[in-house]
Amino acid sequence: MPLHVTGLPGLAMRFGTSREGLPISVQVVGAWQTESTILHVASLLESVSPVRDLFPDL
């Protein structure tokens, strides 16, 4: 069921790249009213992500 229907907080973020160069994402979902926990977990994941320093060519 889509998260926006359940009312649960969640986010999806890029966490890596496949051998073919495609983005790999991770989805973090929490219980009701745990937005701060979700953001904290996302911050920790971002700090160890192998793609944290990748930026698109402009």
N, CA, C and O atoms as a CHARMM CRD file, in Angstrom:
* protein
*
  232
    1    1 MET  N      0.84500  -1.17000   0.00000 PROA 1      0.00000
    2    1 MET  CA     0.00000   0.00000   0.00000 PROA 1      0.00000
    3    1 MET  C      0.89900   1.24500   0.00000 PROA 1      0.00000
    4    1 MET  O      1.88800   1.27800   0.73100 PROA 1      0.00000
    5    2 PRO  N      0.58300   2.24800  -0.78700 PROA 2      0.00000
    6    2 PRO  CA     1.39600   3.47200  -0.81800 PROA 2      0.00000
    7    2 PRO  C      1.43100   4.15200   0.55000 PROA 2      0.00000
    8    2 PRO  O      0.43500   4.18800   1.27200 PROA 2      0.00000
    9    3 LEU  N      2.58100   4.67900   0.87900 PROA 3      0.00000
   10    3 LEU  CA     2.73600   5.30800   2.19600 PROA 3      0.00000
   11    3 LEU  C      1.80800   6.49000   2.41100 PROA 3      0.00000
   12    3 LEU  O      1.31100   6.68900   3.51900 PROA 3      0.00000
   13    4 HSD  N      1.56700   7.27900   1.37100 PROA 4      0.00000
   14    4 HSD  CA     0.72300   8.45300   1.57100 PROA 4      0.00000
   15    4 HSD  C     -0.70200   8.06100   1.94500 PROA 4      0.00000
   16    4 HSD  O     -1.42900   8.88000   2.50700 PROA 4      0.00000
   17    5 VAL  N     -1.11400   6.84900   1.65300 PROA 5      0.00000
   18    5 VAL  CA    -2.44900   6.38100   2.02300 PROA 5      0.00000
   19    5 VAL  C     -2.47700   5.96400   3.49500 PROA 5      0.00000
   20    5 VAL  O     -3.48100   6.16400   4.18000 PROA 5      0.00000
   21    6 THR  N     -1.37500   5.38300   3.98100 PROA 6      0.00000
   22    6 THR  CA    -1.31800   4.89600   5.35600 PROA 6      0.00000
   23    6 THR  C     -1.05000   6.00300   6.35900 PROA 6      0.00000
   24    6 THR  O     -1.38800   5.86300   7.53500 PROA 6      0.00000
   25    7 GLY  N     -0.45600   7.09100   5.92300 PROA 7      0.00000
   26    7 GLY  CA    -0.10700   8.16300   6.83400 PROA 7      0.00000
   27    7 GLY  C      1.21700   7.94000   7.54400 PROA 7      0.00000
   28    7 GLY  O      1.58300   8.72000   8.42300 PROA 7      0.00000
   29    8 LEU  N      1.93900   6.89200   7.18200 PROA 8      0.00000
   30    8 LEU  CA     3.22700   6.62100   7.81000 PROA 8      0.00000
   31    8 LEU  C      4.30500   7.50600   7.19600 PROA 8      0.00000
   32    8 LEU  O      4.28300   7.76200   5.99200 PROA 8      0.00000
   33    9 PRO  N      5.25300   7.97800   8.01400 PROA 9      0.00000
   34    9 PRO  CA     6.34000   8.77900   7.45300 PROA 9      0.00000
   35    9 PRO  C      7.34900   7.88500   6.74600 PROA 9      0.00000
   36    9 PRO  O      7.60500   6.75900   7.17200 PROA 9      0.00000
   37   10 GLY  N      7.90200   8.38600   5.69000 PROA 10     0.00000
   38   10 GLY  CA     8.90100   7.62500   4.95200 PROA 10     0.00000
   39   10 GLY  C      9.63000   8.50500   3.96900 PROA 10     0.00000
   40   10 GLY  O      9.17900   9.60000   3.63500 PROA 10     0.00000
   41   11 LEU  N     10.75700   8.01700   3.51500 PROA 11     0.00000
   42   11 LEU  CA    11.50300   8.72800   2.48700 PROA 11     0.00000
   43   11 LEU  C     12.29100   7.72200   1.67500 PROA 11     0.00000
   44   11 LEU  O     12.56400   6.61100   2.12900 PROA 11     0.00000
   45   12 ALA  N     12.64700   8.11800   0.49100 PROA 12     0.00000
   46   12 ALA  CA    13.49900   7.31400  -0.37900 PROA 12     0.00000
   47   12 ALA  C     14.67900   8.17800  -0.77800 PROA 12     0.00000
   48   12 ALA  O     14.53300   9.36500  -1.06700 PROA 12     0.00000
   49   13 MET  N     15.85100   7.56000  -0.78800 PROA 13     0.00000
   50   13 MET  CA    17.04400   8.31900  -1.14400 PROA 13     0.00000
   51   13 MET  C     17.99900   7.42600  -1.93500 PROA 13     0.00000
   52   13 MET  O     18.00200   6.20400  -1.78500 PROA 13     0.00000
   53   14 ARG  N     18.79400   8.05200  -2.76400 PROA 14     0.00000
   54   14 ARG  CA    19.80100   7.30500  -3.52700 PROA 14     0.00000
   55   14 ARG  C     20.89600   6.85300  -2.56900 PROA 14     0.00000
   56   14 ARG  O     21.36700   7.61900  -1.72800 PROA 14     0.00000
   57   15 PHE  N     21.28800   5.59700  -2.71800 PROA 15     0.00000
   58   15 PHE  CA    22.31000   5.06700  -1.82100 PROA 15     0.00000
   59   15 PHE  C     23.49300   4.45300  -2.56000 PROA 15     0.00000
   60   15 PHE  O     24.53900   4.21300  -1.95600 PROA 15     0.00000
   61   16 GLY  N     23.34500   4.20100  -3.83300 PROA 16     0.00000
   62   16 GLY  CA    24.43900   3.59200  -4.58000 PROA 16     0.00000
   63   16 GLY  C     24.19000   3.62500  -6.06300 PROA 16     0.00000
   64   16 GLY  O     23.24700   4.25900  -6.53800 PROA 16     0.00000
   65   17 THR  N     25.05300   2.92800  -6.80100 PROA 17     0.00000
   66   17 THR  CA    24.94900   2.84500  -8.25600 PROA 17     0.00000
   67   17 THR  C     25.22300   1.40400  -8.66900 PROA 17     0.00000
   68   17 THR  O     26.15800   0.77200  -8.17900 PROA 17     0.00000
   69   18 SER  N     24.40000   0.89600  -9.57300 PROA 18     0.00000
   70   18 SER  CA    24.58500  -0.46600 -10.06200 PROA 18     0.00000
   71   18 SER  C     25.77500  -0.52400 -11.02000 PROA 18     0.00000
   72   18 SER  O     26.32100   0.50800 -11.41100 PROA 18     0.00000
   73   19 ARG  N     26.16500  -1.73600 -11.39000 PROA 19     0.00000
   74   19 ARG  CA    27.26400  -1.90800 -12.34600 PROA 19     0.00000
   75   19 ARG  C     26.93500  -1.28100 -13.68700 PROA 19     0.00000
   76   19 ARG  O     27.82700  -0.88400 -14.43700 PROA 19     0.00000
   77   20 GLU  N     25.63900  -1.19400 -13.98500 PROA 20     0.00000
   78   20 GLU  CA    25.20100  -0.59900 -15.24600 PROA 20     0.00000
   79   20 GLU  C     25.08700   0.92400 -15.16900 PROA 20     0.00000
   80   20 GLU  O     24.73500   1.57200 -16.15400 PROA 20     0.00000
   81   21 GLY  N     25.38200   1.49200 -14.00700 PROA 21     0.00000
   82   21 GLY  CA    25.32600   2.93800 -13.84100 PROA 21     0.00000
   83   21 GLY  C     23.97000   3.46200 -13.40900 PROA 21     0.00000
   84   21 GLY  O     23.75200   4.67400 -13.39900 PROA 21     0.00000
   85   22 LEU  N     23.05000   2.56900 -13.05000 PROA 22     0.00000
   86   22 LEU  CA    21.72300   2.99500 -12.61900 PROA 22     0.00000
   87   22 LEU  C     21.71100   3.26700 -11.12400 PROA 22     0.00000
   88   22 LEU  O     22.42700   2.61100 -10.36800 PROA 22     0.00000
   89   23 PRO  N     20.89400   4.24300 -10.68700 PROA 23     0.00000
   90   23 PRO  CA    20.84300   4.55100  -9.26200 PROA 23     0.00000
   91   23 PRO  C     20.16000   3.43600  -8.46900 PROA 23     0.00000
   92   23 PRO  O     19.20000   2.82200  -8.93500 PROA 23     0.00000
   93   24 ILE  N     20.67000   3.18800  -7.27100 PROA 24     0.00000
   94   24 ILE  CA    20.06700   2.25200  -6.33100 PROA 24     0.00000
   95   24 ILE  C     19.57200   3.07900  -5.15200 PROA 24     0.00000
   96   24 ILE  O     20.31800   3.88000  -4.58700 PROA 24     0.00000
   97   25 SER  N     18.31300   2.87900  -4.78500 PROA 25     0.00000
   98   25 SER  CA    17.70900   3.65300  -3.70400 PROA 25     0.00000
   99   25 SER  C     17.40100   2.78800  -2.50200 PROA 25     0.00000
  100   25 SER  O     17.29200   1.56600  -2.60600 PROA 25     0.00000
  101   26 VAL  N     17.26400   3.43500  -1.36900 PROA 26     0.00000
  102   26 VAL  CA    16.82400   2.79300  -0.14600 PROA 26     0.00000
  103   26 VAL  C     15.59700   3.55700   0.34300 PROA 26     0.00000
  104   26 VAL  O     15.53200   4.78100   0.22700 PROA 26     0.00000
  105   27 GLN  N     14.63700   2.83400   0.88500 PROA 27     0.00000
  106   27 GLN  CA    13.43000   3.46200   1.40900 PROA 27     0.00000
  107   27 GLN  C     13.38300   3.21900   2.91200 PROA 27     0.00000
  108   27 GLN  O     13.55800   2.09100   3.37200 PROA 27     0.00000
  109   28 VAL  N     13.14600   4.27900   3.66900 PROA 28     0.00000
  110   28 VAL  CA    13.06000   4.20100   5.12200 PROA 28     0.00000
  111   28 VAL  C     11.63300   4.55800   5.51500 PROA 28     0.00000
  112   28 VAL  O     11.12100   5.60800   5.12700 PROA 28     0.00000
  113   29 VAL  N     10.99600   3.68600   6.28300 PROA 29     0.00000
  114   29 VAL  CA     9.61400   3.88500   6.71000 PROA 29     0.00000
  115   29 VAL  C      9.55900   3.73500   8.22700 PROA 29     0.00000
  116   29 VAL  O     10.21900   2.86500   8.79500 PROA 29     0.00000
  117   30 GLY  N      8.77600   4.57900   8.87200 PROA 30     0.00000
  118   30 GLY  CA     8.66400   4.50500  10.32900 PROA 30     0.00000
  119   30 GLY  C      7.22800   4.44100  10.79400 PROA 30     0.00000
  120   30 GLY  O      6.28900   4.47100  10.00000 PROA 30     0.00000
  121   31 ALA  N      7.08600   4.35200  12.08800 PROA 31     0.00000
  122   31 ALA  CA     5.76400   4.35900  12.70700 PROA 31     0.00000
  123   31 ALA  C      5.21600   5.78700  12.71500 PROA 31     0.00000
  124   31 ALA  O      5.93200   6.73700  12.40100 PROA 31     0.00000
  125   32 TRP  N      3.97900   5.92200  13.06600 PROA 32     0.00000
  126   32 TRP  CA     3.36200   7.24600  13.12300 PROA 32     0.00000
  127   32 TRP  C      4.15400   8.15200  14.04600 PROA 32     0.00000
  128   32 TRP  O      4.62300   7.72700  15.10200 PROA 32     0.00000
  129   33 GLN  N      4.29600   9.39600  13.64000 PROA 33     0.00000
  130   33 GLN  CA     4.92600  10.46200  14.40900 PROA 33     0.00000
  131   33 GLN  C      6.39300  10.17300  14.74000 PROA 33     0.00000
  132   33 GLN  O      6.87600  10.55100  15.80700 PROA 33     0.00000
  133   34 THR  N      7.08500   9.51600  13.84300 PROA 34     0.00000
  134   34 THR  CA     8.52400   9.26700  14.03400 PROA 34     0.00000
  135   34 THR  C      9.35100   9.93200  12.94300 PROA 34     0.00000
  136   34 THR  O     10.38100   9.40600  12.52300 PROA 34     0.00000
  137   35 GLU  N      8.89300  11.08600  12.49200 PROA 35     0.00000
  138   35 GLU  CA     9.58700  11.78700  11.41600 PROA 35     0.00000
  139   35 GLU  C     11.03100  12.11200  11.79000 PROA 35     0.00000
  140   35 GLU  O     11.92800  11.98700  10.95700 PROA 35     0.00000
  141   36 SER  N     11.26500  12.52900  13.03900 PROA 36     0.00000
  142   36 SER  CA    12.62700  12.88000  13.44300 PROA 36     0.00000
  143   36 SER  C     13.54000  11.65100  13.39500 PROA 36     0.00000
  144   36 SER  O     14.71300  11.77600  13.04100 PROA 36     0.00000
  145   37 THR  N     13.03600  10.49000  13.73700 PROA 37     0.00000
  146   37 THR  CA    13.82800   9.26300  13.65800 PROA 37     0.00000
  147   37 THR  C     14.15900   8.92300  12.21600 PROA 37     0.00000
  148   37 THR  O     15.28500   8.53500  11.90300 PROA 37     0.00000
  149   38 ILE  N     13.16600   9.07000  11.33200 PROA 38     0.00000
  150   38 ILE  CA    13.38000   8.81200   9.90800 PROA 38     0.00000
  151   38 ILE  C     14.47300   9.73300   9.36000 PROA 38     0.00000
  152   38 ILE  O     15.35900   9.28200   8.63400 PROA 38     0.00000
  153   39 LEU  N     14.41200  11.00000   9.70000 PROA 39     0.00000
  154   39 LEU  CA    15.40500  11.95300   9.20900 PROA 39     0.00000
  155   39 LEU  C     16.78500  11.65700   9.78900 PROA 39     0.00000
  156   39 LEU  O     17.79100  11.82700   9.10100 PROA 39     0.00000
  157   40 HSD  N     16.84600  11.22300  11.03100 PROA 40     0.00000
  158   40 HSD  CA    18.12900  10.87200  11.64600 PROA 40     0.00000
  159   40 HSD  C     18.74300   9.65400  10.94000 PROA 40     0.00000
  160   40 HSD  O     19.93400   9.65200  10.63000 PROA 40     0.00000
  161   41 VAL  N     17.94200   8.63900  10.69300 PROA 41     0.00000
  162   41 VAL  CA    18.42500   7.44600   9.98300 PROA 41     0.00000
  163   41 VAL  C     18.90000   7.82300   8.58400 PROA 41     0.00000
  164   41 VAL  O     19.94200   7.34700   8.13300 PROA 41     0.00000
  165   42 ALA  N     18.14500   8.67000   7.89900 PROA 42     0.00000
  166   42 ALA  CA    18.54100   9.10500   6.55400 PROA 42     0.00000
  167   42 ALA  C     19.86200   9.86900   6.59700 PROA 42     0.00000
  168   42 ALA  O     20.69600   9.71500   5.70500 PROA 42     0.00000
  169   43 SER  N     20.05300  10.67700   7.61400 PROA 43     0.00000
  170   43 SER  CA    21.30500  11.41300   7.76200 PROA 43     0.00000
  171   43 SER  C     22.48300  10.46100   7.96400 PROA 43     0.00000
  172   43 SER  O     23.55000  10.65700   7.38300 PROA 43     0.00000
  173   44 LEU  N     22.28900   9.43100   8.78700 PROA 44     0.00000
  174   44 LEU  CA    23.34200   8.43100   8.99700 PROA 44     0.00000
  175   44 LEU  C     23.64900   7.67300   7.70800 PROA 44     0.00000
  176   44 LEU  O     24.81300   7.45300   7.37600 PROA 44     0.00000
  177   45 LEU  N     22.60200   7.27400   6.98000 PROA 45     0.00000
  178   45 LEU  CA    22.81000   6.57700   5.70900 PROA 45     0.00000
  179   45 LEU  C     23.54900   7.45700   4.70800 PROA 45     0.00000
  180   45 LEU  O     24.44700   6.99900   4.00100 PROA 45     0.00000
  181   46 GLU  N     23.16100   8.71100   4.66000 PROA 46     0.00000
  182   46 GLU  CA    23.80700   9.63000   3.72300 PROA 46     0.00000
  183   46 GLU  C     25.29200   9.79600   4.04700 PROA 46     0.00000
  184   46 GLU  O     26.11500   9.94200   3.14300 PROA 46     0.00000
  185   47 SER  N     25.63000   9.77500   5.32200 PROA 47     0.00000
  186   47 SER  CA    27.02700   9.97000   5.70600 PROA 47     0.00000
  187   47 SER  C     27.92400   8.80600   5.29500 PROA 47     0.00000
  188   47 SER  O     29.13300   8.98800   5.15900 PROA 47     0.00000
  189   48 VAL  N     27.36200   7.61700   5.09300 PROA 48     0.00000
  190   48 VAL  CA    28.16400   6.45900   4.68000 PROA 48     0.00000
  191   48 VAL  C     27.88600   6.03500   3.23700 PROA 48     0.00000
  192   48 VAL  O     28.45500   5.05100   2.76400 PROA 48     0.00000
  193   49 SER  N     27.03900   6.74900   2.55300 PROA 49     0.00000
  194   49 SER  CA    26.67700   6.40700   1.17800 PROA 49     0.00000
  195   49 SER  C     27.86400   6.60100   0.23400 PROA 49     0.00000
  196   49 SER  O     28.55400   7.61800   0.30500 PROA 49     0.00000
  197   50 PRO  N     28.09900   5.63700  -0.64000 PROA 50     0.00000
  198   50 PRO  CA    29.19800   5.78500  -1.60300 PROA 50     0.00000
  199   50 PRO  C     28.93000   6.85600  -2.65800 PROA 50     0.00000
  200   50 PRO  O     29.84100   7.21200  -3.40600 PROA 50     0.00000
  201   51 VAL  N     27.72800   7.36900  -2.73700 PROA 51     0.00000
  202   51 VAL  CA    27.40700   8.39100  -3.73900 PROA 51     0.00000
  203   51 VAL  C     27.19400   9.76400  -3.10100 PROA 51     0.00000
  204   51 VAL  O     26.67000  10.67200  -3.74700 PROA 51     0.00000
  205   52 ARG  N     27.59100   9.92000  -1.85200 PROA 52     0.00000
  206   52 ARG  CA    27.32100  11.17700  -1.14500 PROA 52     0.00000
  207   52 ARG  C     28.01700  12.38600  -1.77700 PROA 52     0.00000
  208   52 ARG  O     27.55500  13.51700  -1.62100 PROA 52     0.00000
  209   53 ASP  N     29.11100  12.15900  -2.48000 PROA 53     0.00000
  210   53 ASP  CA    29.85000  13.27200  -3.08300 PROA 53     0.00000
  211   53 ASP  C     29.65500  13.37500  -4.59500 PROA 53     0.00000
  212   53 ASP  O     30.39000  14.09800  -5.26700 PROA 53     0.00000
  213   54 LEU  N     28.66500  12.65300  -5.13300 PROA 54     0.00000
  214   54 LEU  CA    28.38900  12.73700  -6.56300 PROA 54     0.00000
  215   54 LEU  C     27.41200  13.87400  -6.83100 PROA 54     0.00000
  216   54 LEU  O     26.40700  14.02000  -6.13600 PROA 54     0.00000
  217   55 PHE  N     27.71000  14.65300  -7.81800 PROA 55     0.00000
  218   55 PHE  CA    26.83700  15.74900  -8.21800 PROA 55     0.00000
  219   55 PHE  C     26.67500  15.69500  -9.73100 PROA 55     0.00000
  220   55 PHE  O     27.60500  15.30400 -10.43800 PROA 55     0.00000
  221   56 PRO  N     25.50000  16.08300 -10.24100 PROA 56     0.00000
  222   56 PRO  CA    25.29900  16.04000 -11.70100 PROA 56     0.00000
  223   56 PRO  C     26.14300  17.09500 -12.41500 PROA 56     0.00000
  224   56 PRO  O     26.42800  18.15900 -11.86500 PROA 56     0.00000
  225   57 ASP  N     26.53400  16.78000 -13.63900 PROA 57     0.00000
  226   57 ASP  CA    27.23100  17.75600 -14.47000 PROA 57     0.00000
  227   57 ASP  C     26.23900  18.81300 -14.89900 PROA 57     0.00000
  228   57 ASP  O     25.14300  18.49300 -15.35800 PROA 57     0.00000
  229   58 LEU  N     26.61500  20.05800 -14.75400 PROA 58     0.00000
  230   58 LEU  CA    25.73000  21.16000 -15.16000 PROA 58     0.00000
  231   58 LEU  C     26.21800  21.79600 -16.41600 PROA 58     0.00000
  232   58 LEU  O     25.60200  22.74000 -16.90900 PROA 58     0.00000
